[in-house]
């Protein structure tokens, strides 16, 4: 939140998330958090000019299976529970009553420097590579054969941050929904050699695994690796969520959101996704989080 000269909250960015035991519970919990925030803003009579909601690909049902691609912001909603639908409804209604503006940004597969954010594909890539190297085995993609060659996308956290700043300043962003990704697509089959090179290890043909089962109970191995290489201590469960990583690496259909709308509105930031992965892995290494 950004405070003005009188202490009033002028801009709000909402990006919180909590996981439930089902889509329905997750949707309900996250809707309640948004409504609590809006009630607090009313209670404190905050002079909010704009709210930016960070949404995502679940609006298009990508978590449910193959969906229409490239997904566009004008695509009709899906039958709920869909995580972001009640959040958007609450913010739109509140903004209408309060005379505030809103923008919805829909990134997909956000990657960035986040050592204690286990729902981050970077953590899965790093942990899987480090443990593979520890056991002196080649780096093998553990996902499905379809995911190996499917077209996927990601959103660098730095791109998303710039999109938020742009949304604050641009009149063309007000009252609009925008997809925001790196601007390109990638295949794991093409990114994998670069990951292996970063960790200075060989790679071999994919070997599908159940990551939840195969990577369970490795806390001691992780702790030994951290001590051996003098890394900053981050608990294994705090660093990586294998169900989340497995979801990424089992997605055997293309994930593509159109970004033409945000570009036509004036936001043109982009980054090569291969560079994005390597730059953030490098930052984690410099911070002694990974080896």
Protein Blocks (a to p, Z undefined) as FASTA:
>chain_A
ZZdfkopafbdcdfbdcddfbfklmmmmmmmmmmmmmmmmmmnopacfbdcddddfklno
pmnoccdddddfklccdddddfklmmmmmmmmmmmmnopacdddddehiacddfklmbbf
klmmmmmmmmmmmnopacddfbdfklmmmccddddfklmmmmmmmmmmmmklgopacddd
ehiacdfklmmmmmmmmnopaddddddddfklmmgoklmmmmmmmmmnopacddfklmpc
fklmmmmmmmcbdcdddfklmmmnopacdcdfklmmmmmmmmmmmnomaZZ
